[in-house]
Structures are given as structure tokens and as C-alpha cells.
Amino acid sequence: MDEDIKKVKALYSDGQAITDMFEYSTKKLKKWEIQAISDFPLYSSILDIGCGMGREAFCLHDKGFKVTGIDISEKVIDVAKNIAEANNIKIDFIVSNGSNLPFADSTFDIVIIWAQTFGLFYGEDNQQYMLGECKRVLKNDGILSFSSHDRKYQQDKYPQFLKGNKFYPYADTDCYWETFTLDELNTCAKKAGFREIESQRGFVYTEDDGTILHCKCRK
């Protein structure tokens, strides 16, 4: 796992991935994200794992949620902190690898793992460990919302970048995003002991942007 963490950290600390993140950092919530938060209780405390430069965190803060964001990359956390400070926004941004969460049990009402973050935890063992940590820091009846890239969409549109369930988004790196099916997301949540599991396929901003899979469940 340590080697995988190093690869992911390197990808999201420099180069094209950082440029892409800058381009998305000021955008609003995606269509599927708006759908996902539709039943989030207002003023809930939310842990945003893989927060990047804070796009989702700032949007959720504006909607009245109390947000804490963590990311493996010091570079993107520094950007998010600077944005928050410049705009007097109270969001805690913390550097963390996302596996061993630096929070006490039953701290948050909601945990989100959006964009491609869940697919950067390679293999079932790492995914289950990470989901177990999410369950630990959630309060009873708390909500976990996580997403992944849609393997069927990638197979149809970008087969040249897909090897099995691994999607390679950038050249000259061995870092990849694991892709999933809806059934596989359900299985991940079920094995981790979550309940009221619901998985759906949703749109990004427009249909041309492609689809994303997202799963919502409860502790």
C-alpha cells in the first residue's frame, strides 16, 4: 500500500493532474452530486476525503454544511487553505492519505469520497480497510456517499486507456483509477457492513461529459 500511496501522491502533486484540478476548482456541484446531497440533513458535519483544491467542500459550505477536507497532496491542500483564508471561509483542510483517518470515532454525520478518489485505493483489501475507517468516524445512522468511474462508459468511449478494470488517465505514469459497476459498488458497501445501500448512474455537468457511478449508504 505504501508504494501505491507514493504513486498517487506524486500524480496529484505536479503536472497535468494539478492543471486539471485548477480548471475544475471553481466549478459548481455536478448533477449527480446535487442528487447525492438531496437528503443530507442541513448543517451536518461532512468529511470530504480526497478534497483536492476544495471545489466540493466550498460548495457544500455555501449550502450550510460544516466541512472538513483531507487530501494526500500538500500542494492542493495549500491552495484550498489559501482560498479559504482569502475568503474568510471556515473549513479545516488537512493533509492525510485517507486510509488512516486522523479523527475520533463517531465524529461526522456524513463522509463523502467523490470524483475518482475511491478508485485510487487499489484492491479489495485496501478499499475495505478505507471503508471501515469511514464507518468508524461516522456517527450512528451516518451517511457515506462515494463514487467511481463507470467501467461501461470507459469501455465504450476510451477503451484504449482501459486495462481490465484499470483506467490510465495520464501518459507516463503507472497510476490508474479503478473502475466499477453498480453491483460492485453495492458489494463494497455491503461487505463493509453498511446498510440502506443505493447505487445509481448519474451525469457530470452534461451528457457529453459522461456518467459517474455513485453509492449512498448508512452506518
C-alpha positions, 0 to 999 in steps of 0.5 A: 500500500505504501508504494501505491500511496507514493504513486498517487501522491506524486500524480496529484502533486505536479503536472497535468493532474494539478492543471486539471484540478485548477480548471475544475476548482471553481466549478459548481456541484455536478448533477449527480452530486446535487442528487447525492446531497438531496437528503443530507440533513442541513448543517451536518458535519461532512468529511470530504476525503480526497478534497483536492483544491476544495471545489466540493467542500466550498460548495457544500459550505455555501449550502450550510454544511460544516466541512472538513477536507483531507487530501494526500497532496500538500500542494492542493491542500495549500491552495484550498487553505489559501482560498479559504483564508482569502475568503474568510471561509471556515473549513479545516483542510488537512493533509492525510492519505485517507486510509488512516483517518486522523479523527475520533470515532463517531465524529461526522454525520456524513463522509463523502469520497467523490470524483475518482478518489475511491478508485485510487485505493487499489484492491479489495483489501485496501478499499475495505480497510478505507471503508471501515475507517469511514464507518468508524468516524461516522456517527450512528445512522451516518451517511457515506456517499462515494463514487467511481468511474463507470467501467461501461462508459470507459469501455465504450468511449476510451477503451484504449486507456482501459486495462481490465478494470484499470483506467490510465488517465495520464501518459507516463505514469503507472497510476490508474483509477479503478473502475466499477459497476453498480453491483460492485459498488453495492458489494463494497458497501455491503461487505463493509457492513453498511446498510440502506445501500443505493447505487445509481448512474448519474451525469457530470455537468452534461451528457457529453461529459459522461456518467459517474457511478455513485453509492449512498449508504448508512452506518 
